[in-house]
């Protein structure tokens, strides 16, 4: 048997006895000088960090992204510079509403995030398994999330809160339709698509901007649980997705997705009958067809879940040259809120943690604070900017071209002039009779215990999508 390393304290002091506390005699009290005991207890007290406010329950893995099609006419991003190029990446999937101990197989939207370690910095794609979301104005995000969390008095999840909000927010209907459909409970992360959901910018070498939508299409096919199967599965295990993803990778069945994009010329944004920056809307594929870009393969499980997946911090603010933002209001708010949430949850310098650290050189003037354990400025005199001591400087050549879409700053009513029923109607019309029947049942099930006046308000909106939809749900409610 090979020699084993000697156990030490966190400061490196060898430990002679890891079984017994230091006491004043066999029956005497523990001594305060037993620093090894105090260190062990103190570390245990601090093993948990605040869970994410949303997306608390998650599963992830390492992998690679490979370019399969040339899109350099749309973007100068180095990650897409040549066909065959591979980039390391890290994925994390999650539920939205549940806490860290929630069951994986509950009906919920799934987070779908990928961190690409490019030579020009980290690019984070922070999306969902749906192409739209419940809100189009970020001012409503805290209100919406409160409806997904626990009631402050009962400490129970509340169907009434959900439907009270949804029945007064018709912009949410498109996402609710997807949530209640078969795709609301996938059997595992590998059996669902991922979407950037927002509109982003691609900028090419000639400083031409294109608006883009990102689609990660599963190569495993879509597979889902029905409501009945979900209840049975939750009785079997609360770790369905972790088992599915971890097990597949350990068995060598590496999950894969095909990255495709929709591309809109910058000038088209003022011509479309819908707002192309509206998070509740999709772009018709007939107008902006999917273009293949590359393939994601997840091929390595984390060695330490906490270190590599729980500490993983994704933010839409992490972009690279050739990829930028858009006037999407919700995206604009996420640029701030995601990074700020990580600073609270993990610490000021969370991006220096190994799993978040870029694999390219990093130079900045951020100082001190919690977790300032790294050296990024070898010259101690260059700790401000501008300076005369050779510190990092700006590069004007990296500037993005100016946005051609602008307007007067005001609080615009995001519900005026919007058709919140047409796209959900088109989705409903795509379903066959069996899919519609399951959809009606899912809607009705989610309304259990909801006051009748809220249900009637919701059915009034759903009838504007399709009278058959409202009638089908009403029929389920009456059974």
VENPESUL-V958596 format. One record per pair of residues at least 24 apart in sequence whose C-alpha atoms are under 8 Angstrom apart, sorted by the first residue. I is the first residue (numbers start at 0). GAP is how many residues later the second one is. Records with the same first field share a line. If there is no record, write none. Layout:
I->GAP ; GAP
//
This chain:
8->27 ; 30
48->296 ; 297
49->295
50->48 ; 49 ; 294
51->289 ; 293
53->42 ; 43 ; 44 ; 45 ; 91
54->39 ; 40 ; 41 ; 42 ; 43 ; 44 ; 56
55->38 ; 39 ; 40 ; 41 ; 42 ; 43 ; 44
56->37 ; 38 ; 39 ; 41 ; 42 ; 43 ; 44 ; 45 ; 47
57->34 ; 35 ; 36 ; 37 ; 42 ; 251 ; 252
58->33 ; 34 ; 35 ; 182 ; 183 ; 186 ; 250
59->30 ; 31 ; 32 ; 33 ; 185 ; 241 ; 242 ; 249
60->29 ; 30 ; 31 ; 185 ; 237 ; 238 ; 239 ; 240 ; 241 ; 248
61->26 ; 27 ; 28 ; 29 ; 236 ; 237 ; 238 ; 239 ; 240
62->25 ; 26 ; 27 ; 28 ; 233 ; 234 ; 235 ; 236 ; 237
63->24 ; 25 ; 232 ; 233 ; 234 ; 235
64->24 ; 51 ; 229 ; 230 ; 231 ; 232
65->228 ; 229 ; 230
66->226 ; 227 ; 228
67->224 ; 225 ; 226 ; 227
68->223 ; 224 ; 225
69->223
70->222
71->132
72->131 ; 132
73->128 ; 129 ; 130 ; 134 ; 135 ; 136
74->127 ; 128 ; 129 ; 130 ; 247 ; 248
75->126 ; 127 ; 128 ; 129 ; 245 ; 246
76->126 ; 127 ; 243 ; 244 ; 245 ; 246
77->40 ; 41 ; 42 ; 243 ; 244
78->39 ; 40
86->29 ; 30 ; 31
87->28 ; 29 ; 30
88->25 ; 26 ; 27 ; 28
89->24 ; 25 ; 26
90->24 ; 207
91->217 ; 220
92->96
96->48 ; 51 ; 52
97->51
100->137
101->136
102->131 ; 134 ; 135 ; 136 ; 137
103->130 ; 134 ; 135 ; 136 ; 137
104->80 ; 81 ; 82 ; 120 ; 125 ; 128 ; 129 ; 133 ; 135 ; 136
105->79 ; 124 ; 128
106->72 ; 73 ; 77 ; 78
107->71 ; 76 ; 77
108->70 ; 75
111->82 ; 83
112->201
113->200
114->199
116->241 ; 242
117->240 ; 241 ; 242
118->240 ; 241
119->200 ; 201 ; 240
120->198 ; 199 ; 237 ; 238 ; 239
121->196 ; 197 ; 198 ; 236 ; 237
122->195 ; 196 ; 197
123->190 ; 191 ; 192 ; 193 ; 194 ; 195
124->71 ; 189 ; 190 ; 191
125->70 ; 188 ; 189 ; 190
126->67 ; 68 ; 69 ; 70
127->66 ; 67 ; 68 ; 69
128->63 ; 64 ; 65 ; 66
129->45 ; 48 ; 63 ; 64 ; 65 ; 67
130->63 ; 64 ; 65 ; 66 ; 151
131->42 ; 43 ; 65 ; 66 ; 147 ; 148 ; 149 ; 150
132->39 ; 41 ; 42 ; 64 ; 146 ; 147
133->37 ; 38 ; 39 ; 40 ; 41 ; 42 ; 146
134->36 ; 37 ; 144 ; 145 ; 195
135->35 ; 142 ; 143 ; 144 ; 193 ; 194 ; 278
136->192 ; 193 ; 277
137->191 ; 192 ; 195
158->287 ; 288 ; 289 ; 290 ; 291
159->287 ; 289 ; 290 ; 291 ; 294
162->284 ; 287 ; 291 ; 292 ; 295
163->290
165->292
166->287 ; 288 ; 290 ; 291 ; 294
167->289 ; 290
169->250 ; 251 ; 291
170->109 ; 244 ; 249
171->108 ; 248
172->247 ; 248 ; 251 ; 289
173->106 ; 107 ; 246 ; 247 ; 249 ; 250
174->105
176->247 ; 251 ; 262
179->259 ; 262 ; 263
180->254 ; 257 ; 258 ; 261
181->42 ; 43 ; 44 ; 253 ; 256 ; 257
182->39 ; 40 ; 41
183->40
184->39 ; 40 ; 41 ; 45
185->36 ; 37 ; 38 ; 39
186->36 ; 37 ; 38 ; 53 ; 54 ; 57
187->52 ; 53 ; 56 ; 57
188->52 ; 55 ; 56
189->28 ; 30 ; 55 ; 65 ; 66
190->27 ; 29 ; 30 ; 31 ; 32 ; 33
191->25 ; 26 ; 29 ; 30 ; 31
192->24 ; 25 ; 64
193->24
196->82
197->79 ; 80 ; 81 ; 130 ; 133
198->77 ; 78 ; 80 ; 126 ; 127 ; 129
199->123 ; 124 ; 125 ; 126
200->121 ; 122 ; 123 ; 124 ; 125
201->120 ; 121 ; 122
202->118 ; 119 ; 120 ; 121 ; 197
203->118
204->117
206->193 ; 194
207->193
208->56 ; 57 ; 192
209->53 ; 54 ; 55 ; 56
210->52 ; 53 ; 54 ; 55 ; 115
211->49 ; 50 ; 51 ; 52
212->48 ; 49 ; 50
213->45 ; 46 ; 47 ; 48
214->43 ; 44 ; 45 ; 46
215->41 ; 42 ; 43 ; 44
216->40 ; 41 ; 42 ; 43
217->38 ; 39 ; 40
218->36 ; 37 ; 38 ; 39
219->35 ; 36
225->212
226->215
245->55
248->49 ; 50 ; 51 ; 52
249->50 ; 51
251->47
253->43 ; 44 ; 45
254->42 ; 43 ; 44
255->39 ; 40 ; 41 ; 42
256->38 ; 39 ; 40
257->34 ; 35 ; 36 ; 37 ; 38
258->33 ; 34 ; 35 ; 36 ; 37
259->30 ; 31 ; 32 ; 33 ; 34
260->29 ; 30 ; 31 ; 32
261->26 ; 27 ; 28 ; 29
262->25 ; 26 ; 27
263->24
265->138
273->144
276->49 ; 50 ; 51 ; 52
277->50 ; 51
278->49 ; 51
280->142
281->141
306->48
307->47
310->35 ; 42 ; 44 ; 45
311->43 ; 44
312->26 ; 29 ; 37 ; 38 ; 43
313->24 ; 25
314->24
320->77
346->24
362->29
363->28
420->43 ; 44
421->43
423->41
424->40 ; 41
435->33
436->35
439->29 ; 32 ; 33 ; 36
440->32 ; 35
442->30
443->29 ; 30 ; 32 ; 33
//
